[in-house]
Amino acid sequence: MATKFFLLAFLALAASRALASDPGQLQDFCVADRTSQVFVNGFACKDPKNVVVEDFLFSGLHMAGNMGNKQGSAVSAVNVAHIPGLNTLGISLARVDYAPYGQNPPHIHPRASEILTVLEGSLYVGFVTSNPETKLFSKVLNKGDVFVFPQGLIHFQFNTGDKEAIAIAALSSKNPGVITIANAVFGSMPSISDDILAKAFQVDKKIVDHVQAQF
């Protein structure tokens, strides 16, 4: 009787895991039809008869982005918005350029883990674990080094050198999303009450007002 119970329990667990996983591909590809009026979790599929090779192509990642901003960095994303053929494939990438001492500020990708490869220069990178015991995992990376940022965790990159740096990031989603922490907290529209932010950061409201004014 006990053996039968454990067998049934195992089968139930296996079935629940199968139902919880992402479905496999049911066709060779599902090129995004960005003109479709059908609202789905992602993009509807283009008729395969209308798919062309350009649906799987993006050109221009050899060009550096504009780093002339306050952060001194530029992210050139290549996701389903740029390559329709990425639809349903669960992958995307980005080129990140860093001016001397520039940074890709603390941010999260709500729908993807990230693996970063340094092509040129040196980067100080890190991520912070979730509550209750937040811990910083950080490292200085050099050319050829690879680092992983788990999905949904706050992470950053900082150029430690006096020369430009370049990295390529691969992400486990066709549309990983990005939430830059400072922009989201201090630059939302409408803005979060300075009373709330002052209490959250344990500072005077005048400081919050000053920071919000930067965004």
Solvent accessible surface area in square Angstrom, and as a share of the most:
residue,aa,sasa,rsa
1,M,200,0.89
2,A,65,0.51
3,T,112,0.65
4,K,126,0.54
5,F,129,0.54
6,F,134,0.56
7,L,101,0.50
8,L,102,0.51
9,A,47,0.36
10,F,130,0.54
11,L,96,0.48
12,A,64,0.50
13,L,109,0.54
14,A,45,0.35
15,A,54,0.41
16,S,57,0.37
17,R,167,0.61
18,A,69,0.53
19,L,158,0.79
20,A,88,0.68
21,S,69,0.45
22,D,131,0.68
23,P,122,0.77
24,G,57,0.54
25,Q,88,0.39
26,L,165,0.82
27,Q,91,0.41
28,D,131,0.68
29,F,66,0.28
30,C,6,0.04
31,V,1,0.00
32,A,3,0.02
33,D,36,0.19
34,R,119,0.43
35,T,113,0.65
36,S,37,0.24
37,Q,173,0.77
38,V,99,0.57
39,F,199,0.83
40,V,64,0.37
41,N,158,0.81
42,G,35,0.33
43,F,68,0.28
44,A,23,0.18
45,C,70,0.42
46,K,49,0.21
47,D,60,0.31
48,P,93,0.59
49,K,172,0.73
50,N,96,0.49
51,V,29,0.16
52,V,81,0.47
53,V,111,0.64
54,E,106,0.47
55,D,11,0.06
56,F,89,0.37
57,L,104,0.52
58,F,78,0.32
59,S,88,0.57
60,G,25,0.24
61,L,46,0.23
62,H,147,0.65
63,M,124,0.55
64,A,59,0.46
65,G,19,0.19
66,N,124,0.64
67,M,30,0.14
68,G,71,0.68
69,N,77,0.39
70,K,177,0.75
71,Q,68,0.30
72,G,9,0.09
73,S,10,0.07
74,A,14,0.11
75,V,82,0.47
76,S,33,0.21
77,A,39,0.30
78,V,7,0.04
79,N,24,0.12
80,V,3,0.01
81,A,57,0.44
82,H,77,0.35
83,I,24,0.12
84,P,17,0.11
85,G,1,0.01
86,L,20,0.10
87,N,0,0.00
88,T,59,0.35
89,L,75,0.37
90,G,31,0.30
91,I,97,0.49
92,S,9,0.06
93,L,64,0.32
94,A,7,0.05
95,R,22,0.08
96,V,4,0.02
97,D,2,0.01
98,Y,0,0.00
99,A,22,0.17
100,P,59,0.37
101,Y,128,0.49
102,G,4,0.04
103,Q,59,0.26
104,N,18,0.09
105,P,19,0.12
106,P,55,0.34
107,H,7,0.03
108,I,32,0.16
109,H,20,0.09
110,P,49,0.31
111,R,122,0.45
112,A,2,0.01
113,S,38,0.25
114,E,9,0.04
115,I,79,0.40
116,L,0,0.00
117,T,43,0.25
118,V,0,0.00
119,L,74,0.37
120,E,76,0.34
121,G,33,0.32
122,S,31,0.20
123,L,0,0.00
124,Y,69,0.26
125,V,0,0.00
126,G,0,0.00
127,F,24,0.10
128,V,48,0.28
129,T,39,0.22
130,S,76,0.49
131,N,123,0.63
132,P,132,0.83
133,E,148,0.66
134,T,79,0.46
135,K,118,0.50
136,L,87,0.43
137,F,86,0.36
138,S,47,0.30
139,K,123,0.52
140,V,77,0.44
141,L,7,0.03
142,N,79,0.41
143,K,136,0.57
144,G,53,0.51
145,D,53,0.27
146,V,79,0.45
147,F,36,0.15
148,V,77,0.45
149,F,1,0.01
150,P,51,0.32
151,Q,97,0.43
152,G,35,0.33
153,L,37,0.18
154,I,67,0.34
155,H,3,0.01
156,F,35,0.15
157,Q,1,0.00
158,F,70,0.29
159,N,1,0.01
160,T,53,0.31
161,G,25,0.24
162,D,101,0.52
163,K,155,0.66
164,E,97,0.44
165,A,0,0.00
166,I,39,0.20
167,A,0,0.00
168,I,46,0.23
169,A,3,0.02
170,A,42,0.33
171,L,14,0.07
172,S,64,0.41
173,S,15,0.10
174,K,35,0.15
175,N,64,0.33
176,P,12,0.07
177,G,20,0.19
178,V,92,0.53
179,I,72,0.37
180,T,36,0.21
181,I,49,0.25
182,A,41,0.32
183,N,78,0.40
184,A,43,0.33
185,V,34,0.19
186,F,30,0.13
187,G,26,0.25
188,S,34,0.22
189,M,178,0.79
190,P,124,0.78
191,S,68,0.44
192,I,63,0.32
193,S,52,0.33
194,D,38,0.20
195,D,82,0.42
196,I,106,0.54
197,L,8,0.04
198,A,11,0.09
199,K,159,0.67
200,A,73,0.57
201,F,104,0.43
202,Q,145,0.64
203,V,57,0.33
204,D,83,0.43
205,K,91,0.39
206,K,164,0.69
207,I,92,0.47
208,V,2,0.01
209,D,66,0.34
210,H,119,0.53
211,V,41,0.24
212,Q,34,0.15
213,A,81,0.63
214,Q,92,0.41
215,F,109,0.45
